[in-house]
Amino acid sequence: MFALYLTHPQVRIDPDVPVPQWGLSSVGLDRTALVSTRDWVRNLGRIISSDEVKAVETAEILAKAASIIPEQVESMHENDRSATGFLPPPAFEAAADWFFANPHQSFHGWERAIDAQSRIVSAVDAVLSAHDPTIPIAFIGHGGVGTLLKCHLSGQIISRSTDQRPGGGNLFCFTLADRRISCDWTAMEDWQGDGPWMRETV
């Protein structure tokens, strides 16, 4: 059995609203609604998200399809970038490159990559320590910390070369038995699940 780490898809960008309060855009909502029709979603036993609006919205749509109640873990939030506030896309991409390239340093007050990695790994470990390993589980979160988690699970140094594909709404899988990555970043619409782990549906 294994777990999924899924990143929220496209959001409504609003420079006047704090990033954690951004919700899904119409494109993001449509993508998530499409994914909610997949068999693998209906077979999830647990869905855990950060408490950022975009992650919560994604989790709620998928949880409804799975007929389960989504859970929230505050410490799964994206790397804290509040020190700089909103950055236009070109400036943000440059800052993100620096963030991953200098994991032990802070970009103008941002949370350091090494600290964000420790936080997301601890959050996931805490959930899984009390989780039934026979039940498929999905973590709904963010690209930055998702990549940091993926680096940890794969035993790689922190690097943006392991980042998700642009646009968000991607997932990777890892086994619950030994926490090894079994599927690299894949668009959530494209993933077809893996038969042996599926619970029977009524």
Summary of the structure (lengths in Angstrom):
residues: 202
radius of gyration: 16.1
end to end distance: 20.2
largest distance: 52.6
contacts: 636
relative contact order: 0.22
helix: 41%
strand: 16%
